C-alpha cells in the first residue's frame, strides 16, 4: 500500500490522523512479521505470545482498512495486507506456513516504507525493516528461542544492531542533510537523526547484554522504526538559504520568492494564486503589505534584510509563517525598484532549473547582443511599412538607454523619424522595463479608443513578453528569437507555473532556465493577442464538449496566444 505518499489535506487534524494510522500500522505489522519469521525456531508458542500475535494481526488488518479512509491506497496491496495479517496468527500451528506468510507480509512492509526510493535507498530500507522485524521476533519469543549452531541470539543481536546503524547512516547520507541546524530544528531532521542515533545506542546495549538486549532494546528499535516510517510522511527539510542566491521557499503552504537575499533592500514575491491579503517583514521589524506592481504578476513586498541569518515573517490573513533567510554580509547588486520584479523573475528561472546561482546582475543592467540584433531587425522591418514616425518609449536603465540609442541610430539609417509623442500613422516602439512598458501600453490602448493612433502597430522589446504588459492591449508585436509554442518554451512555461503557483513565464526566466549555452535563434516578428473576446464562465450553460477553462498549461500569455506574423528577418 502506498502510504508513503500522503498528500497534505489542508487540515492538520486529518494529516496527523493519517500519520498516526500509518505509524501504528507499520509498527504492528513489523511486530507481527517478526513473530511469524521466528515461529519455526521454537517448538511451542507460549500462550501469551500467541495472544499477542493474534492481537497484532487483528490490529494490522484493521489499521490497513482504516488507512484507506485517511489516504489513497492500492486496493490489491490492501487486500493482500489484510489477508496476510490475518493468516500469520492462524498459521502459527504450522511453522513453515507461518514463516512464509510472514516473509510475504515483510515484503509488503518493505514496499510500504520504501519512501518511493530506489537503488541504495531501497536497499537500506529493506535492511532496516528486515532487521527490525527479526529484532522484534526475538523480543516477542525471548528465552523460548534456543541457541543453535545456525542461530546464536547473542552475537546476532550485535549484528542486527550494526545493520540498523549502517542502514541509518546510508539514509542520512541520502537525505541531503549535513551536520547543520536542520538536524535538530526540523521534524524531518529529527527523524533522520533518530534512525542513526537510536540504533547506535541499541547496538551498545547488544554488545553488553547480548541476548537480553532484545527485550531491553525493543523500545529503542521501535522508536527508530517509527522514525524511519515517518520519513515518508514528513516533508523533507528545505535546503539552507545561501547568501546572494534568491530564495524560493514553500513553508507558508504557497511559494515565496525572496530576491536577491542580500543585506538591504529585497523584494518578496507571491504568486497571484496565494491571494491578496499578504505581507512580509523581518521578525521584530516593520511588516510590509504586498501590492501588485505594474507589468508584473502576483504581489510584491519591499523588505529590508539585516546582515546574516534572520526570520522572515509571512502573513496571510491571520496566519503567520516564518521563513529562514540568510543575507550574508556582502552587498548585493544595485537593483532599481522598478526593475526588481523582472530581476526576480529571471532568478526564478534558474531556481526552477535546479541551479543555485548567486544573483550578480539583472536583465536591465545591459543590452545583450541578441536583443540588440532583434531591435535592429525590428526597426528595419518597420522601415518597410513606412510609418509616419516611430514613437519611442525608453527608461533610464542601462539597457533602456542603450536600446533607445540603438533604435534612434537604426531609424536614422533607414530614414525613419523618431518622436516622443503619439500621432496618426506612427508605430509605438517600447524598449523600457516592465513598469514603464506597462504604462506605455495602457496609455496607447486608451489613446486608440479615443482617436486613430499608432495605426502602424504597437511593438515591444523582446524582454517585454509578459502577460500583464501584452494583455494591456488587444494586440502587440515583438521581435523574438524563439517560438513560444516550441517544446522548450512550453516546457519552461509548465515548469515555472508548477513551481510558482501558476505564474506565467518571462523571457528573463526562460533564458536563465536554459542556461548560458542556449541557442541564439533567428528573429521573427510575433503577435501577442487576446483570443478570448467573449469569455464564458465555467458555471454558465455551454455546449457539450465545449472547453471553458482558459488556464491552459504552457501558455506564455494568459488568455491569449503568441504567433509569428513574419518569416525569419534577414
N, C-alpha and C positions, 0 to 999 in steps of 0.2 A: 504494500500500500504506500502510495507516495505521500506520506505525511511530512516529508522534509520540505515540501513546497507549500507552506501555509501562508496565503496572502493576507495582508493586513485588511481588516474589515472596516476600519474606522471606528470600531467600538472596542475600547480597551478591555471591557468585560468579556466579550466574545473571544478576543485574541488570547487573553490569559487562560480562559477556559480551554481553548484548543491546545495550548501549550501544556496545561496540566494533564489533560487527557492523553496527549501524546507521550509525555514522560511516564505516566503511570502505566500506559500500555507497553512501552518499551521495557520498563523495569520488570513488570510481571512476566512478560514473555521471556526475558533473559533468565529469570529465576526458574521458570518452567522448563525451558530448553536445557538449562544446565542440569537440573534434576533428572530429566529423561536421558541425557547423554551418559550419566554415570549409573543408570539403573543396572546394566549388566555387571557392574563391578561389585555389587552386593548380592548376597544370597537371598535376603528377605528385606523388604522395605519396612522400616519402623512405622507404626501406626500414625504417629504424629507427622512424620514426613509425608506419608501417603495423603493425610488430610490436608497438609499444606499445599501439596502439588495439585490436589483437586480444587482447592480454593483458587490457586493461581491460574489454573486452566479456565475456570469459570470467569474470573476477573479479566483475563486476557481476551476471552471471546466477547464478553460484554463490552469491554472498552473498545475493542475493534469495531463493533457495531456502533457504539456511541461516537467514535471518531468520524463516522460517515456524516454525522449531523454537523460537526464542528469544522470539517474540512472536506475538500474533494478527494475521494479515494478511488482506486481501481477496484471495480466490483469483483473481478476474478481473484485478485490478490486478497481482497477482504474475505471472500468465501473460503479460500484456501487457508487463510489465517484462522478463521473460526473453526473450521473442521480439524485442523492440526492441534489447536489449543485444547479442544475437547478430547481429541484422540490420545494425547500423551498420557493423561491420568488413567484413561480407560485401559490403555495397553501396558500398564505397569506390570501386570501379571505375566506378560510375555516380553522379557527384557530386550531381545533383538528388535522386535517391532517397536517398542517404546523408544529405543535409541534411534532408529531410522526416522521415526516421526519427529523426533527432536532435531535431528540433523536437517530435515526439511524446514522445520519451524525456524531453526537458526539461520538457514539460508534466507528466508523471508526477512528475518530480523536484520541481517546484514544489509539487504536491499533497502529496508526502511530507514536505516541510519546512515546510508551511503552519502548523504548530502548532495546527491546528484553528481558526485565526482567520478573520476576515472583514474586509471594508472596508479601512481603511488598513493593517491588519496584513498582510492577504493581498497587497495591492498592494506593500508594502515587501518582502515575501518574494519576490514574483515578480521585482522589480527586482534584488534581491540575488543570487538564484540565476541569473538570466539573465546578469547582469553577470559573475558568477564564471565561468560556462561559457564566455563569449566570451573572457575573460582567459586561461583555460586553453587554449582553442583556439589563440590566438596564441602562447602559451608552447610548445605542442607543435610547431607548424609553424615558428616562429621566422622566420628570413630568407626562408623559402620563400614567405611571403605578400607579394606585391608591393604597393607603394603605387599606388593608382589614384585617379581623380578622386572616386570614391564612397567609398573606404575609405583613410584615411591613418592607419596604425598609431600613429604618434607622438601626434598630437592625440587619437586615440581612447583611448589609454591614460589620458590625463588625464581625459577624460570618464567612462570606466569607473570610475576611482578616485573621482571625485566622486559618481557614482551609488551606489557601495558605501557611501561615507561618509554620504550622505543617507539611504539605507535603514537604516543602522545607527543614525543619530540618531532616526529615526522609531521603530525598535524599542525604543530606550532610552526614548523618551517614553511608549510604550505599556506598558512593563514595570511601571510603578508605583513604580520605584525613583527616589530622589533622589540628590543628591550627599552620600551618607551612608556609614556604615561597612559597609553591606551590599554595596556595590560591590566591596570588596576582602576582605570577611570571609565571603562565601558563594560556593559554586560557581556559582549562578545569576547573582550579581552579577559575578563574574569573566568569565563567558561574555558577558553583555551589554556589559561594558567592552571585551572583545576585538573585538566586531563593530563598535565605533566607533573605537577607537584604532588597531587594526592597519590597516584601510583608510585611515586618515588618514596613516599612515606610508607606505603603498604609494602614495598619491596624491602625496606629496612626492617619492618616487623617480621617479614618472612625469613630474613636472614637470621633473626634472633629466635623466633618462636617455631620455625619450621611448620609442621603440620597443624599446630594450634593457631597459626596465623589466619587460617581460612575463616573461621568464625569471628576472630578478633578484628580482622581487616575487612570483613564483608561490608560494613557500613562505609568505609572509605572507598572500596571498589564501586559501591552503589552510587556514591557521590560523583566519582569520576565518570561513571557510565551515564548518569543523568546529565552531566555537563556535556559529554560527547553528544548525546541525543538532542540537547537543547541547541547545539550549534546550528542545526538545520532550521530552527525557527527564529533564532536571534539574529537581527541584522548585523552584518559584518561591520566592525568599526571603520569609520571613514578614514581615508589617508590623512596624515598630519598636514596641516597647512604649511606651504613653503613660501617664505617671504619673496615677494615680487612676482609670484605666479598667481594669476587671478584664481579665486576660489569658487568652485562650483559645489554647493552643499545641498543636501536633501533633508537635513534634520527637522525642519518645520513641517514636513509632510508634503512639501512642494519645492521645486528647485529655486535656489537663490544664487545669484552671481555677484561676487564682490571683486571689484577691479579698481586699481591694479594691485591691491593688497600691499600697500606701502605706507609709511608714515605720512600723515597729512590727508589731503582730500581724496576720497574714494567714492565710487558710486555703488549702490546696492540695487540690483535689478531683479524684478519679479515678473514672471510671465503674466499675461492677461488672465489666464485660467486660474491664477492664485487669488483673484478678487481685487477689490479696490481699497478696502479698509486695512491698509498695510503701513507699517512704519518700522524704522530701524535706527539703531544707535548703539554706541558702546555703553555697556552696563555702568551706571553711575554718572553718565554724561547725558547730553541732550539727545532726545529721541526725535527723529525727523520723519514726517509723514512722506510717503512715496506718492509721487504725482506722475502723470503722463508727460512725456517730452515730445515736442514737435518732431515729426518724422520718424519716431521710434515706437515700437510696440511695447506693451506692458507698462509697468510703472517703475519709477526710479527715485531713490532716496540718496541725498548727499550726506556722507558720514565722514567725520574726522577720526582717523585711527591713530592711536599713540604708537610709539616705537615698541617693538616686541610683541609678546602674546597678550591678547585681551579677549573678552567675551562680547560678542555682538548679539544684542537682543533683537529678535524679530517678533513683531507684534502683529497679530491679525485678529481684529475684534478684541475680545477679552482674553485671548490666548497668547502667551509669551513663550518663545523658544530661544535657546541660546546656541549660537554657532561660534566655535572657537576660531579665531583668526590669529595670524602671526605676520605682522607687518615688517619685522626685522628692524634694522637701523639705517640701511642705505636709502637715500632719497629715490623716489620713483620718477618716471618720465613726466615732463611738464605737459599736462593734458588740459586743453581748454575745455571749459564746462560744456560748450555747445557740441564739441566733438567726442565727449566722453561716451555717449551711447554707442556710436559707431566703433570706437576703440574697444569697448567691452564686447560688442558683438563679434569683432574679429578674433578676440581672445577666446570667445566661446567655441569657435570653430576648431581651434587647436585642442581645447579640452574635450570636445566631443570625439576627436580623433584619438584621444588617449594620451596626448602629449602634455607635458608639464613645463612649458616654455616660460621663462621669465619675460615679462612684458617690458620691452625696451623702447619700442616705437609704436606709433599709431598710424593708421592709413592716411590721416590728414597731414602727417609730417612731411610728406614728399609726394611728388607726382611721379609714379613709376612709369618706366618706358612703355609698357603695354597699354596703359591708359592714355599716355601722351599720343602714341600712334593711333589709337582709336579716335581720339578727338580730332586729330588732323584729317583722318578719313571722313569723319562726320562733317567737318566744315567743307571739305572738297565735295562731298555728296550734296550738301545744301547749295553750294555754288551752282550746281547743275539745275537746281529748282528755281533759281533766280528770285529769292525773296527780296523785298524792298530793303531790308536790313536785318541784321541779327541783333536781337535784344539779349544782352549778355548779363547773367547774374552770377557773381562770384562771392568770395568772402575773404577774410584776412588770414586764413591759414596758409602755411607754406604751399600746400597742394593747390588751394584755391587761387592764390596769386600766380603760381606758375601756370596753371591751366588757363586762367583768363588771359595771361600774356600770350600763350601759345595760340589760343583761339583768335586773338586780335592779329597776330602775325600771319596766321594762315588765311584769315579773312582778307587782309590787305593784299596778300599774294594772289588770291583768287578774285579780287575785285569786289568783295562784299563790304558794305558799310556795317559798322558796329555802333549801336546806340544803347543807352541805359534804360530807355523807356519803351513801352509797347506802342504799337501802331498798326495800321492796316497793312496787310501783306508781309508782316515781319515773321520771323521764326524765333521762338524763345529757346535759348541755349543756357542751361543751368549747370554750372561747374562748382557750386558751393558744397558745403557739408550738408548733413541731414536737416538740421533745423532751418537754415535759410532756404534750403531747397524745398522743404515742405511749405514754407511761407510763400515762396515764389509760385508754386503750383496752385495753391489755394487762391492767390490773387489772380492768377491767369484764368482760372475757372470762373471766378466772379466777373472779370472783365469780359470774357467770352459770352457770358449770359446777358451782359448789358449792351454790347455792340460787337461788330465784327473785329476781332483782334487775333493776331498771330495765325492768320489763315494758312501760313506755310508750316504750321505744326509746332508742337512742344517737344523739346529734345533735352534729355538728361545725360549727364556724365555717367559712365558705367557704374560707379560706386553708389549711385542713387537708385539702383534697382532694389527698392524696399517697399513693402506693401503699403504703409501709410502714405508714402510720397506719391507713388504712381497711382494709387487709388483716389488721390485728391482730385483727379481729373478723369474724364471719360476715357481718354487715351493719351499715351505719351510714348515717345520712341527713344531708344538707347542704342549706342554702338557697342556690341558685345563680342567677345572672342569665344564664347561658348553658347550652346543652346540649352536653355533651362529645362528642356524636355528630354535631354540626353540622360543616359543611365547614371553617370557620375553626379550630375546636378540633382537629379531626383533622389539619388541615394543620400546625398547630404541633406536635402530638404527633409527627408523622412527621419534621418538620424538626429538632426537638430530638433525637430518637432517632438520626437520621442523623448529626447534627453531634457528638453527645457520647456515642458508644458505646452506643446503645440505651437511654439513660436516659429514664425516664418524665417526662411533662410535669408542671408545677406551676402553680398559679393565678398566683403572682407572675411567673413566667417568661412565661406566656401574656399577661398584661397588658402586660409590657414589650415583648413581641414585637408586640402590636397597636399600641402607642404611645399617646400622650395623647388621640387622637381616637377612642378605642374607644367603641362604643355601650354605654349602661348596661344595657339589657335589663330584663325583668320577672323577679320572683322566683318560682321553683318549688322544691318540695322534691324532691330527687333521692336515690335509694337507691343506695349503692355496695355491691355484694355479690360474694362469691366464687362463681363459677359452675362451677369445676372440682372438684366434690366427689369424683370418682373419677378423678384424672389417670392417664393411660396413658403409659408410657414409649415413646418412638418405636421402641425396639428390640423391644417386645413384639408378638406377633401381633395383628393387628387386621383388621377387615373391609375389603374393597377400597373405596377412595374415602374412608375414614374419616380425618378430619383429626386428627392427634395433636399437632401443633405449637401451643403455646399462646401463642407470642410474635407476636401479630398486630400489624401496623403500625398506628399511630394509637390504640392503647389508652391511656386515661388511668389505668386501674388494671390492673396486671399480673395475669393470670389471673382477671380479674373484669369486671364491667360496671357502668355508671352509667346509670340510667334514671329518668325522672320518675315520681313516685308521687302528685302532686297537680296540679291545674290551676294557672294563674297565681294567686298570692295577691294579693288586692286589699286 
